[in-house]
Amino acid sequence: MSETASALFVNSEPISVQRSDVDHNAYHRHNFLEIAYISKGSAIHYFNHTTVTVRKGDYFAIDYNEAHRFSHDSTNTGGFEVINILFKPEFIDASLKGCRGFPDLVAHASINCSYFNLQAPPTGVIYHDESGEVLTLFHKMLREYTQQEPKYSELLRCCLIELIILTLRKIYKNVNDTVITDQTLNRLLEYVGQNFMHSIRLKEISAELGYTQSYLSSLFTQTLGIPFSKYLQNIRLAHACDLLINTRKSVDEISEACGYNDVKFFRRLFKNKLKMSPSEFRKTSRRQPIL
């Protein structure tokens, strides 16, 4: 079953903020994005073939066409309440019209987060609001949406961006900010940073640095949490995103500048990762000129 925006968005803007006490419903999919916060009680949440009990203070995101549902938690005797923020990406910026998921959204200039530095998909995590900061945002958005005082839409937009950034912060790992005390790994990272635009093989780097390939591979994965090949790919694609947003270089030129001599492979890899072509990414993510 699919829920459509027309049935849930009561005004012309592609956003809706709702409070609900329904702790059981049927599987359904959305043609919009959702961020839900459990503000009271608990329920069983079914999502992507997993089942988890969500409790007060938990919140999570649902992407386009991801099926999920709530089921009653028999241990919960104090009632249930959830606050839902339903929105389409174009509410944040008109240039995002046609965007169909969080991978495309988070790279936009207003959020400016490299999807490759996320330790998990944004919709694959149950977050917990330890400080109550997120609940404060949800309550503020619910109040603004309900009262609709002058400029409420702009305030909703600011709050939504803040909410997304606070959420991504929980799964964001900026490798450049990681404190690395191992000098061998420092040398490896420095080498990659200076040479990612060229052909790089861990076997060749190992020989140059005087270590075995297996040792460097194990050291890299244990310290940074990802394989060397994925790290190199992330560095190259993050650089490609930066060039697409901030330069007028062609896709062929950017592919070569990022270490991919086969532009067809680069295009395929980029689309597999970001769910859009390099040209589509440039169109939706390029910063608007300041007049």
N, C-alpha and C positions, 0 to 999 in steps of 0.2 A: 504494500500500500504506500502511495506517495502523497505527501502533504505539499500543497502548492502555496506559493506566497500570497496569491489573491485571497485565499481563505483565512490567512493569519495576519496580513499586514492591513491595518484598518485605515491607513491614510496613504497618500501618494508616495511617501518615502519608503525606501526598501529597508526598513528596520522596525522591529516590534520588540517590546520588553513586557514580559508577562509574568504573573505569579500564579502558580497552580498547586493544588493539594491532591492531585490525582497520582497515586503511587502504583497504578497498573494500567497498561495500555497494550495495544497490539503492535507488532513490528511495523515500522514505517520508515520511509526515506524522505529526504528533503531536496528541494531544488533551491536551497539557500544554506547558509552556514548557521550554526547554533553553538552558543556557549551556555551551559547550564550549571547552576549553583544550588547545592542542597542546603537550604537555610533552616530546615527543621527535620528531625527524625532520620529515617533511613529507608532504603528500598533496594531491591535487587536490580541491577542494571545489566542488560544483555546487549553486547556490542561486538561485532566482528568475531563471532564464535567464542567469545569469552564471557564469563559471568563473574560479577564482582558486587559486593555489598557497598553501596555508597552511603555515607553518613554526613551529618551536619558538618559543614566546613569543606567538604569535597566539591570540586567542580571539574568539568571536562568539556571538550569541544567535539563537535560532530561536523564532518565535512559533507559536501554534496554527495547525495546518493548512498551514504553509509546507513545501513539498517540498524536500528536499535529500538529498545523498548524498556519500560519499567515493569517490575513485578513486585507484589506486596511482600514485605519482609515480616515474617510472623513474629520475630522478636521485638519489633517496634510497636510499642503501645502508646506512644505519646503524640501520634499524628505525624504528618509528612507535609513538606512544602519545598517547592523548587522554584527558582527564578530563572526564566529563560530569556536570553537575548538572541533573537533571530535577525539575521541581516544578510544582505548581498554586498559583495565587495565594493560595488559602485557607490555605496553610502559613504565610504571613506574617501574615495576619489573617483570622479567621473571617468578617468582614464582606465579604471579597473572594470568597466562594464565588459562582460564577456569572460572575466576571470572565473574559474570554476574550481577553486580549492585553495586551501591554506598554503600549499607550496608556492603558488603564484603570488598570493597576497603578501607573504612575509618579506619578499624581496623588494616590495614597492618602497619608493623613497620615503614615505611617511613613517615606515617601520624600519626599513634599512637593515634587515637581518639576513645574513647568509644562511640559506636553508641547509647548506652543506655542513655547517657547524652545529646543527641540532643533533643531540644525542639520541633522539627518538622522534617519530612523526608527532606533530602537535596533537593529533586526535588519538594517539595510542597510549595516553597517560591519564591517570586519575590524579589530579593535583589536589593539594590540601592547603587551605588558607590558614596558616599558623597564626598570623598577626591580626587577622580580621580586615586587612587592608583591601583585599579583593571584595569582600562583602560590602564594605563601605562604597566601593565603586558601583556594585550592582544596585544597592539601595538608591544611590544618587541617580543612576540611569533610569530606574523604575519611577522615581519621583519626577524627573524631568519629562519622561515620556508621558506620564499620566497627566501632569498639570499643563504641559505645553505652553509655558510662558515664553515671552519674546526671546529669540535666539536659542531656544531649547535644542534645536537640531545641531547647532554648532557645538554646544556643550556635550551632547550625546556623542558626537564624532570624536571629540577630544578624549572623553572617558573611554570609548571603545578602543581607541589606539593605545591608550595607557594600559588598559586591561590586557590587550594582546601582547604588548611588550613585557609586562610583568609576568605573564604566563610563559612566554618564550624564554625569559631569563632563567626559568627553572630547568630548562632542558638545553640551554645554550652552553657551548664549550668553545670559547675562543682560544684556539691553540696558541695564538700569538701572545696571549696573556698568561699562559701556563708557565709556572716557575719550574724550569728544568735545571736540576743541579748536576746531572750527569754530563760531563764534558764531551763524551763521545756522541751522545744524542744531540747536544748543542751543535757540534760540528756537522752532523748529518742534516739537521734542520736548516742550518745556514747554507749548506751546499744546495739543498732543494730550493730554498728561497732565491738563490742566485742563478739557478740553472733549470728551473722548471720548464722554461721555454724550449729547452733542448731535449734530446733523447736521453732519458735517465733510466738506468737499471740498477737495482740494489746490488746485484752481483758485482758490477763494475765499481760502484761506490765502496763496497766492502773491501775490494782489493786495494783501492786507492787509500783508504783509511787504515788498512792493515788489520781487518777483522774478518771473521767468517760471515757469510751471508746469513746463516741461521742465527748467529748471535745477534746481529743487528736487527734482523726481523723480529726476534723474540723481544729484544730490548725496546724496540719501537712500539710494538703492540701492547706490552705490559705497562709502559709508561703513559702512552697517549690514548690507549683504548681502542685504536683502530689499526688495521694493517697499513703497511707502508704504501701499497698501491692505491688504497682508498684515500689516504692523506694527500698523495701526489695528485690524484684526480680532483679532489676537493679544492686544492690550491689552484690548479689550472682553471677549473670551472668558475671559481670565485673571481679570479682575475678576468675571465671572459665576461662575467656579468658586469664587472666594473667598467670594462672597455665598451660594452654595449650601451651602458647608461651614459658614460661621460665622454665618449669620442664618436666620431663619424666614420671610423674604420669599417670596412666591409666585413661581412661574416668570414669570408675567405682569409682576409688579413688577420682577423682576431684569432681564427683557428690556428694559423701558423705562429702567431705571437704567443700562443698558450701551449705550444709544444705538440700540436696535432697537425701533421702534414696532410692527413686524409680528411678533407673537409666534410665528406659524407659521413665518416665515422664520428666526427665532432658534432655534426648536427643531430645524428641519431642518439649519441650519448647525452647531449644537452637536453633533448626532448624527453628522453627516458627519465632524467633526473628532475626536470622542472615541469614536465607535462605541457610544454609549449616549445615552439621553435625559437631559435635565437632572435629572429626578426619579430616574433610576437612578444618576446620578453622585452625587447628594446621599445616596442610601441607602448606597452603597458607600464613600463617601469622608468622610462626616461624622465628626469627631473624637468619640470616646466621652467622656461626662461624667466628670469626676474625682470620685470619691466620698470 
